[in-house]
């Protein structure tokens, strides 16, 4: 009796960030050899491949996407924009049909901890965010480690959808609490019967 064939899962696809980092690492390894001609040829190879795949993606976007699709959010191209790998490739080649603000919103929607946009500076690439889960960093618990994890997940999502973002700054949340009420008991005048009156006062 033959043994059952093993089911081998397909390898996980690299996202744009991981692929870019691997290319940079390989180019750095080549540069350590000191052979300038080899390094120049490798960099030229990367540029040729980028141009080739970029041209192919441009044709795909042109055939799938129409003005009506982009305006209504319907159509085959709109269905692909939720895919992080596809979105990262389109953004990398400047082919993504959505503007920067829409892609920032799409990226933040994929993050577990809710955050809100304070502002984005297109010149510096700095995106300022604020946690909307509660006071302090880290989704309202005030834990620095949790806040750091939230920022990492936000940065990973933005790297796929919005490569224009160079830096993420998480601002702390300040919650205005109403001052507590103090119970002040006044003593009745001498010779007056009855319990003292209670007056509610607001603490300074």
C-alpha positions as CSV (number, residue, x, y, z in Angstrom):
1,X,0.0,0.0,0.0
2,X,1.5,3.3,-1.1
3,X,2.0,6.0,1.5
4,X,-0.4,9.0,1.2
5,X,1.1,11.8,-0.7
6,X,2.1,14.8,1.4
7,X,0.3,18.0,0.7
8,X,2.9,20.8,0.5
9,X,1.6,24.3,1.1
10,X,2.7,26.8,-1.4
11,X,5.4,29.2,-0.3
12,X,4.2,32.5,1.3
13,X,4.3,35.4,-1.1
14,X,6.6,38.2,-0.2
15,X,5.1,41.6,0.3
16,X,6.6,44.7,-1.3
17,X,8.5,45.7,1.9
18,X,10.1,42.2,2.3
19,X,10.9,42.0,-1.4
20,X,12.5,45.5,-1.4
21,X,14.5,44.6,1.7
22,X,15.8,41.4,0.1
23,X,16.9,43.3,-3.1
24,X,18.7,45.9,-0.9
25,X,20.5,43.1,1.0
26,X,21.6,41.4,-2.2
27,X,22.9,44.6,-3.7
28,X,24.7,45.3,-0.4
29,X,26.4,41.9,-0.6
30,X,27.5,42.5,-4.1
31,X,28.9,45.9,-3.2
32,X,31.1,44.3,-0.6
33,X,32.9,42.3,-3.3
34,X,34.4,45.5,-4.6
35,X,33.5,44.7,-8.2
36,X,31.9,47.9,-9.5
37,X,31.0,46.4,-12.9
38,X,29.0,43.6,-11.2
39,X,27.3,46.0,-8.9
40,X,26.3,48.3,-11.8
41,X,25.0,45.4,-13.8
42,X,22.9,44.2,-10.8
43,X,21.4,47.6,-10.3
44,X,20.6,47.9,-14.0
45,X,19.0,44.4,-13.9
46,X,16.7,45.6,-11.1
47,X,15.7,48.7,-13.0
48,X,15.0,46.8,-16.2
49,X,12.8,44.3,-14.3
50,X,11.0,47.1,-12.4
51,X,10.3,48.9,-15.7
52,X,9.1,45.7,-17.3
53,X,6.7,44.6,-14.6
54,X,5.6,48.2,-14.2
55,X,4.6,48.4,-17.8
56,X,2.7,45.2,-17.5
57,X,0.8,46.4,-14.4
58,X,0.0,49.6,-16.2
59,X,-1.7,47.7,-19.0
60,X,-3.6,45.6,-16.5
61,X,-4.9,48.6,-14.6
62,X,-5.8,50.3,-17.8
63,X,-7.9,47.4,-19.0
64,X,-9.6,46.6,-15.6
65,X,-10.1,50.1,-14.3
66,X,-12.5,52.7,-15.7
67,X,-13.6,56.1,-14.4
68,X,-16.9,54.6,-13.4
69,X,-15.3,51.8,-11.5
70,X,-13.1,54.2,-9.5
71,X,-16.0,56.5,-8.8
72,X,-18.4,53.8,-7.5
73,X,-15.9,51.4,-5.9
74,X,-17.2,48.6,-8.1
75,X,-15.6,46.5,-10.8
76,X,-12.7,44.0,-11.0
77,X,-10.0,46.6,-10.2
78,X,-11.8,47.8,-7.0
79,X,-12.0,44.2,-5.8
80,X,-8.2,43.9,-6.1
81,X,-7.4,47.0,-4.1
82,X,-8.2,45.2,-0.7
83,X,-5.3,42.8,-1.4
84,X,-2.2,44.1,0.3
85,X,0.3,42.6,-2.2
86,X,-1.6,44.0,-5.2
87,X,-2.0,47.4,-3.6
88,X,1.6,47.5,-2.6
89,X,2.7,46.8,-6.2
90,X,0.3,49.4,-7.7
91,X,1.5,52.0,-5.2
92,X,5.2,51.1,-5.8
93,X,4.7,51.7,-9.5
94,X,2.6,54.8,-9.0
95,X,-0.5,53.1,-10.5
96,X,-2.8,53.0,-7.5
97,X,-6.1,54.7,-8.5
98,X,-6.9,55.9,-5.0
99,X,-5.4,59.1,-3.6
100,X,-3.1,59.2,-0.5
101,X,-5.8,59.9,2.0
102,X,-8.0,57.1,0.9
103,X,-5.1,54.6,1.0
104,X,-4.2,55.8,4.5
105,X,-7.8,55.1,5.6
106,X,-7.7,51.7,3.9
107,X,-4.4,50.8,5.7
108,X,-5.7,51.9,9.1
109,X,-8.9,49.9,8.6
110,X,-6.8,46.8,8.5
111,X,-5.2,47.4,11.8
112,X,-6.7,45.8,14.9
113,X,-6.3,48.8,17.3
114,X,-8.3,51.8,16.2
115,X,-6.4,54.9,15.4
116,X,-7.4,58.3,13.9
117,X,-5.5,60.6,11.6
118,X,-4.3,63.9,13.1
119,X,-2.5,65.0,9.9
120,X,-0.2,64.1,7.0
121,X,2.6,66.2,5.7
122,X,3.2,65.3,2.1
123,X,6.5,67.2,2.0
124,X,8.1,65.4,4.9
125,X,6.1,62.1,4.7
126,X,5.3,62.3,8.4
127,X,1.9,60.9,9.4
128,X,0.5,61.9,12.8
129,X,-1.9,59.5,14.4
130,X,-3.8,59.3,17.7
131,X,-5.1,56.2,19.4
132,X,-8.9,56.2,19.5
133,X,-9.3,53.3,21.8
134,X,-8.9,55.3,25.1
135,X,-6.5,57.3,27.1
136,X,-2.8,56.9,26.6
137,X,-0.8,54.8,24.3
138,X,-1.5,51.1,23.8
139,X,-5.2,51.1,23.2
140,X,-6.1,52.7,26.4
141,X,-4.1,50.5,28.9
142,X,-1.2,53.0,29.0
143,X,1.3,50.2,28.4
144,X,4.3,51.4,26.3
145,X,4.9,47.9,24.9
146,X,1.4,47.7,23.6
147,X,1.7,51.1,22.1
148,X,4.9,50.1,20.3
149,X,3.2,47.0,19.0
150,X,0.3,49.1,17.7
151,X,2.7,51.4,15.9
152,X,4.5,48.5,14.3
153,X,1.3,47.1,13.0
154,X,0.3,50.5,11.7
155,X,3.7,51.0,10.0
156,X,3.5,47.5,8.3
157,X,0.0,48.3,6.9
158,X,1.0,51.7,5.7
159,X,4.1,50.3,4.0
160,X,1.9,48.1,1.8
161,X,-0.8,50.7,1.0
162,X,1.0,54.0,1.3
163,X,4.8,54.0,0.7
164,X,4.7,57.8,0.7
165,X,4.6,57.7,4.5
166,X,8.1,58.0,5.7
167,X,7.5,58.2,9.4
168,X,4.6,57.5,11.8
169,X,4.2,59.6,15.0
170,X,1.7,58.4,17.6
171,X,0.4,61.3,19.7
172,X,-0.9,60.7,23.2
173,X,-4.6,61.2,24.0
174,X,-5.6,63.8,26.6
175,X,-9.0,63.2,28.1
176,X,-10.7,66.1,29.9
177,X,-12.4,64.7,33.0
178,X,-15.0,66.7,34.9
179,X,-13.9,67.9,38.3
180,X,-15.3,65.9,41.2
181,X,-18.1,67.3,43.4
182,X,-17.4,68.0,47.0
183,X,-20.1,67.8,49.7
184,X,-19.9,70.8,52.0
185,X,-22.1,70.7,55.1
186,X,-23.1,74.1,56.5
187,X,-23.9,74.5,60.2
188,X,-27.3,76.1,61.0
189,X,-27.4,79.3,62.9
190,X,-27.5,79.1,66.7
191,X,-30.9,78.3,68.1
192,X,-32.2,76.9,64.8
193,X,-33.4,73.4,64.8
194,X,-32.9,70.9,62.1
195,X,-30.1,69.2,60.3
196,X,-27.5,71.1,58.4
197,X,-28.0,71.8,54.7
198,X,-25.7,70.1,52.2
199,X,-24.3,72.2,49.3
200,X,-22.6,70.7,46.3
201,X,-19.5,72.5,45.3
202,X,-17.1,72.0,42.4
203,X,-13.5,71.4,43.3
204,X,-11.1,73.9,41.8
